[in-house]
Amino acid sequence: MPIILAALYQSRTALLRTWTSSPIASRLAWPSPTAKMSTFHHPDYHTPITLPPGLSKSQLLAFPPFTAWLTTLQTSLTTQTTTPTHPFHSDPYALHSITVQSFDLFGPTRLGFVKLTSHIANGAGEALPGAVFLRGPSVAMLVMLIPDDIPENKEEVEDEERYVLLTVQPRIAAGSLEFVELPAGMVDEGGSFAGQAAREMEEELGMVIGEGELVGLSDLVGETGEAKEEGGLPRAVYPSAGGCDEYIPIYMHERRVPRAQLGQWTGKLTGLREHGEKITLKLVKMRDLWREGARDAKCLAAVALWEGLRREGKV
């Protein structure tokens, strides 16, 4: 038995040495078994924040999704006390603490994802669910193609032959290798939403356009005067607000293309292979988009926005 245990220990040690020297290991947090969690108070809100081993105060405070989430939350909490008609005005909730449970790195030091819990309760001791997965905003693009042999201003004909480009790619979180969705991507630090949308269109669709050629459907909803911004929330789609901070502004681009070119889009392979993207394009009619992309929240939101804005003459 001791010989077997010794062999197992040597195999485990060799495996660990090989893993920690690989490029993949630099993307993950590997705290020491003896390391302890640390706590500091936020410099502006004085909320105690507990960090796991390997994550520093400066890293967290420089993480845009964390700062945006906390600022928005504090605005909402303040609104309780300043608005007499707020449902929680008589017994407002307060943020008592934050505990970061885990994190992922993009490269050696850049934070990518953060999982935390927040303790939010009122004077009666009633708490709100506070588990949050922070990943930051993304953008989605509704790209519509119309054959150029169709006369302009013939809406009934355009509606019959207005096509939309979708992507088909692996989405491991959904357990799928062929997930059908609108083209989308995470927003880089310091980048604009429209700029990121244009870059994603080039990377995923092979289509080069300028930021000025994009129409912000989410922004147009705000211009109707019926949708008001609340609590500092951006005008965008929140696909999973019960546990994730991600919000997605939706952009639209429509262009006329030679009819013969339409068939070239279906089945086209795109994506940044060095980033693990393996994307196949799919062309569907706009009238069928709600059915073809029924599993994709971005897709259904884009359909609703486009149809609603079109009824109001905004697009």
C-alpha positions as CSV (number, residue, x, y, z in Angstrom):
1,M,0.0,0.0,0.0
2,P,2.8,2.6,0.8
3,I,4.3,2.0,-2.6
4,I,0.9,2.6,-4.3
5,L,0.4,5.8,-2.3
6,A,3.9,7.0,-3.2
7,A,3.3,6.4,-6.9
8,L,0.0,8.3,-6.7
9,Y,1.7,11.2,-5.0
10,Q,4.5,11.4,-7.6
11,S,1.9,11.3,-10.4
12,R,-0.1,14.1,-8.8
13,T,3.0,16.2,-8.3
14,A,4.1,15.8,-11.9
15,L,0.6,16.6,-13.2
16,L,0.4,19.8,-11.0
17,R,3.9,20.9,-12.2
18,T,2.9,20.4,-15.9
19,W,-0.5,22.2,-15.4
20,T,1.0,25.3,-13.6
21,S,3.5,25.8,-16.3
22,S,0.9,25.8,-19.0
23,P,-0.6,29.0,-20.6
24,I,-4.1,28.0,-19.4
25,A,-3.1,28.2,-15.8
26,S,-2.4,31.9,-16.0
27,R,-6.1,32.5,-16.6
28,L,-7.2,31.0,-13.4
29,A,-7.0,31.8,-9.7
30,W,-4.8,29.3,-7.7
31,P,-4.8,30.5,-4.1
32,S,-2.4,28.9,-1.6
33,P,-4.1,26.5,0.8
34,T,-2.7,28.6,3.7
35,A,-3.7,32.0,2.3
36,K,-6.5,33.9,4.1
37,M,-9.2,36.2,2.9
38,S,-8.8,39.9,3.5
39,T,-11.2,42.7,4.2
40,F,-11.2,46.5,3.4
41,H,-13.7,49.3,3.4
42,H,-14.8,50.9,0.1
43,P,-13.2,54.4,0.0
44,D,-16.4,56.1,-1.1
45,Y,-19.3,54.0,0.4
46,H,-17.4,52.6,3.4
47,T,-18.9,49.2,2.8
48,P,-16.8,46.3,4.1
49,I,-15.5,44.1,1.2
50,T,-14.0,40.7,1.7
51,L,-11.6,39.4,-0.9
52,P,-10.4,35.8,-1.7
53,P,-6.7,35.0,-1.8
54,G,-5.0,36.2,-4.9
55,L,-7.3,39.2,-5.5
56,S,-6.2,42.6,-4.5
57,K,-8.1,45.7,-3.5
58,S,-6.7,47.7,-6.4
59,Q,-7.6,45.0,-8.9
60,L,-11.3,45.0,-7.7
61,L,-11.6,48.8,-7.6
62,A,-10.2,49.1,-11.1
63,F,-12.6,46.5,-12.5
64,P,-15.2,48.5,-14.5
65,P,-18.1,46.0,-14.1
66,F,-17.7,46.1,-10.3
67,T,-17.5,49.9,-10.1
68,A,-20.5,50.3,-12.4
69,W,-22.6,47.8,-10.5
70,L,-21.8,49.3,-7.1
71,T,-22.5,52.9,-8.3
72,T,-25.8,51.9,-9.8
73,L,-26.8,49.9,-6.7
74,Q,-26.0,52.8,-4.4
75,T,-28.1,55.1,-6.6
76,S,-31.0,52.7,-6.3
77,L,-30.6,52.5,-2.5
78,T,-30.5,56.3,-2.2
79,T,-33.7,56.6,-4.2
80,Q,-35.6,54.6,-1.5
81,T,-35.1,57.4,1.0
82,T,-35.5,60.4,-1.3
83,T,-38.7,59.2,-3.0
84,P,-41.7,59.1,-0.7
85,T,-43.7,56.9,-3.2
86,H,-40.9,54.3,-3.4
87,P,-42.3,50.9,-2.1
88,F,-39.4,50.6,0.3
89,H,-39.5,54.2,1.6
90,S,-40.8,53.4,5.1
91,D,-38.2,50.7,5.7
92,P,-35.4,51.1,3.2
93,Y,-32.8,48.5,2.4
94,A,-29.1,49.1,3.0
95,L,-25.9,47.4,1.7
96,H,-24.1,46.0,4.7
97,S,-21.2,44.0,3.2
98,I,-19.8,42.4,0.0
99,T,-17.9,39.1,-0.2
100,V,-16.1,38.2,-3.4
101,Q,-16.2,34.4,-3.7
102,S,-14.2,33.7,-6.8
103,F,-12.7,35.4,-9.9
104,D,-11.2,34.6,-13.4
105,L,-8.3,36.3,-15.0
106,F,-7.9,37.2,-18.7
107,G,-4.1,36.9,-18.9
108,P,-1.8,37.3,-15.9
109,T,-3.5,40.1,-14.0
110,R,-6.6,41.4,-15.9
111,L,-9.9,40.6,-14.2
112,G,-12.4,38.9,-16.5
113,F,-15.3,37.6,-14.3
114,V,-16.1,38.1,-10.6
115,K,-18.6,36.1,-8.5
116,L,-19.7,37.8,-5.3
117,T,-22.5,37.9,-2.7
118,S,-23.9,41.1,-1.1
119,H,-25.7,41.4,2.2
120,I,-28.6,43.8,1.7
121,A,-31.3,44.1,4.4
122,N,-33.7,46.5,5.9
123,G,-34.4,47.5,9.5
124,A,-36.8,44.6,10.0
125,G,-34.0,42.2,9.1
126,E,-35.5,41.2,5.8
127,A,-32.7,40.4,3.2
128,L,-32.7,40.5,-0.6
129,P,-31.1,37.9,-2.8
130,G,-27.6,39.2,-3.3
131,A,-25.6,36.7,-5.4
132,V,-24.0,38.5,-8.5
133,F,-21.9,37.3,-11.4
134,L,-20.1,40.3,-12.8
135,R,-18.9,40.2,-16.4
136,G,-19.8,43.7,-17.8
137,P,-21.8,44.8,-20.8
138,S,-22.0,43.3,-24.3
139,V,-23.4,44.4,-27.6
140,A,-25.6,42.7,-30.2
141,M,-26.2,43.4,-33.8
142,L,-29.3,43.0,-35.9
143,V,-27.9,42.9,-39.5
144,M,-30.5,42.9,-42.2
145,L,-29.8,42.4,-45.9
146,I,-32.1,43.2,-48.8
147,P,-31.5,42.2,-52.5
148,D,-30.6,45.3,-54.4
149,D,-32.9,44.5,-57.3
150,I,-36.0,45.3,-55.1
151,P,-37.3,48.8,-55.7
152,E,-36.7,51.1,-52.8
153,N,-39.7,52.3,-50.7
154,K,-41.6,49.1,-51.5
155,E,-42.1,48.0,-48.0
156,E,-44.3,45.0,-48.8
157,V,-41.7,43.6,-51.2
158,E,-38.8,44.4,-48.8
159,D,-40.6,42.6,-46.0
160,E,-40.9,39.5,-48.1
161,E,-37.2,39.5,-48.8
162,R,-35.5,41.1,-45.8
163,Y,-32.9,38.7,-44.5
164,V,-31.0,38.6,-41.2
165,L,-27.6,37.2,-40.4
166,L,-27.2,34.9,-37.4
167,T,-24.2,33.1,-36.0
168,V,-24.1,29.4,-35.1
169,Q,-21.3,28.6,-32.6
170,P,-20.4,26.6,-29.5
171,R,-21.9,28.0,-26.2
172,I,-20.5,25.7,-23.6
173,A,-22.5,27.4,-20.8
174,A,-25.7,26.4,-22.6
175,G,-24.3,22.9,-23.2
176,S,-24.5,23.5,-27.0
177,L,-22.0,23.3,-29.8
178,E,-24.5,24.8,-32.3
179,F,-26.2,27.7,-30.6
180,V,-28.1,30.0,-33.0
181,E,-28.0,33.7,-32.0
182,L,-27.5,37.3,-33.1
183,P,-23.9,38.4,-33.5
184,A,-22.7,39.7,-30.2
185,G,-19.6,40.4,-28.1
186,M,-18.3,41.7,-24.8
187,V,-17.3,45.4,-24.7
188,D,-13.6,46.0,-24.2
189,E,-12.5,48.4,-21.4
190,G,-12.5,51.9,-22.7
191,G,-14.3,51.1,-25.9
192,S,-17.6,52.5,-27.2
193,F,-20.6,50.4,-27.7
194,A,-21.0,51.3,-31.3
195,G,-17.3,50.8,-32.0
196,Q,-17.4,47.3,-30.4
197,A,-20.5,46.4,-32.5
198,A,-18.7,47.4,-35.6
199,R,-15.6,45.3,-34.6
200,E,-17.8,42.3,-33.9
201,M,-19.5,42.6,-37.3
202,E,-16.1,42.5,-38.9
203,E,-14.8,39.6,-36.9
204,E,-18.0,37.5,-36.9
205,L,-19.6,38.5,-40.2
206,G,-16.7,39.7,-42.3
207,M,-18.6,42.9,-42.8
208,V,-16.7,46.2,-42.5
209,I,-18.8,49.2,-41.6
210,G,-18.4,52.5,-39.7
211,E,-19.9,53.4,-36.4
212,G,-22.0,56.0,-38.0
213,E,-23.8,53.3,-40.1
214,L,-25.2,51.7,-37.0
215,V,-28.6,52.5,-35.5
216,G,-28.9,52.1,-31.8
217,L,-32.3,50.4,-31.3
218,S,-32.0,50.6,-27.5
219,D,-31.3,54.3,-27.7
220,L,-34.3,55.0,-30.0
221,V,-36.6,53.4,-27.4
222,G,-35.6,56.2,-25.0
223,E,-36.2,58.8,-27.6
224,T,-39.9,57.9,-27.7
225,G,-40.4,59.5,-24.4
226,E,-42.2,56.5,-23.0
227,A,-39.3,54.6,-21.5
228,K,-37.6,56.5,-18.7
229,E,-34.1,55.6,-17.3
230,E,-34.5,54.4,-13.7
231,G,-31.8,54.2,-11.1
232,G,-29.0,55.0,-13.5
233,L,-29.7,51.9,-15.5
234,P,-28.5,52.0,-19.1
235,R,-31.0,51.6,-21.9
236,A,-30.3,48.0,-22.9
237,V,-31.5,44.4,-22.5
238,Y,-30.7,42.6,-19.3
239,P,-30.9,38.9,-20.2
240,S,-30.5,37.5,-16.7
241,A,-31.0,40.3,-14.1
242,G,-31.7,37.9,-11.3
243,G,-28.0,36.9,-11.1
244,C,-25.8,38.7,-13.7
245,D,-24.9,42.4,-14.3
246,E,-24.6,41.9,-18.1
247,Y,-26.7,44.3,-20.2
248,I,-26.8,44.4,-24.0
249,P,-27.5,47.5,-26.2
250,I,-28.8,46.3,-29.5
251,Y,-27.7,47.9,-32.8
252,M,-29.1,47.6,-36.3
253,H,-27.6,47.8,-39.7
254,E,-29.5,47.4,-43.0
255,R,-27.9,47.3,-46.4
256,R,-28.7,46.3,-50.0
257,V,-26.5,43.6,-51.5
258,P,-26.5,41.8,-54.9
259,R,-29.0,39.0,-54.9
260,A,-26.3,36.5,-56.0
261,Q,-24.3,37.4,-52.9
262,L,-27.0,36.4,-50.4
263,G,-26.2,32.7,-50.9
264,Q,-22.6,33.2,-50.0
265,W,-23.4,34.1,-46.4
266,T,-25.0,30.8,-45.4
267,G,-22.5,28.3,-44.1
268,K,-19.6,30.8,-44.2
269,L,-17.0,30.1,-41.5
270,T,-15.9,33.2,-39.5
271,G,-14.6,34.2,-36.0
272,L,-11.2,34.7,-34.4
273,R,-9.8,31.2,-34.4
274,E,-6.9,32.2,-32.0
275,H,-9.6,33.2,-29.5
276,G,-11.4,29.9,-29.8
277,E,-14.2,31.3,-32.0
278,K,-15.6,28.8,-34.5
279,I,-18.6,30.5,-36.1
280,T,-20.8,29.5,-38.9
281,L,-23.2,32.0,-40.5
282,K,-26.9,31.4,-41.1
283,L,-29.2,33.5,-43.2
284,V,-32.9,33.6,-42.4
285,K,-35.8,35.8,-43.4
286,M,-36.7,38.6,-41.0
287,R,-40.2,37.4,-40.7
288,D,-38.9,34.0,-39.4
289,L,-36.3,35.5,-37.0
290,W,-38.5,35.1,-33.9
291,R,-38.7,31.4,-34.6
292,E,-35.1,30.8,-35.7
293,G,-33.6,32.6,-32.8
294,A,-36.2,31.7,-30.2
295,R,-33.6,30.5,-27.6
296,D,-31.6,33.7,-27.8
297,A,-32.8,36.5,-25.6
298,K,-30.9,39.1,-27.7
299,C,-32.7,37.9,-30.8
300,L,-36.2,38.1,-29.3
301,A,-35.4,41.5,-27.9
302,A,-34.2,42.8,-31.2
303,V,-37.4,41.6,-32.9
304,A,-39.5,43.3,-30.4
305,L,-37.5,46.6,-30.5
306,W,-37.4,46.7,-34.3
307,E,-41.1,45.9,-34.7
308,G,-42.1,48.4,-32.0
309,L,-39.9,51.2,-33.4
310,R,-41.1,50.5,-36.9
311,R,-44.7,50.9,-35.9
312,E,-43.8,54.4,-34.5
313,G,-41.9,55.3,-37.7
314,K,-38.5,55.4,-35.9
315,V,-36.8,52.8,-38.2
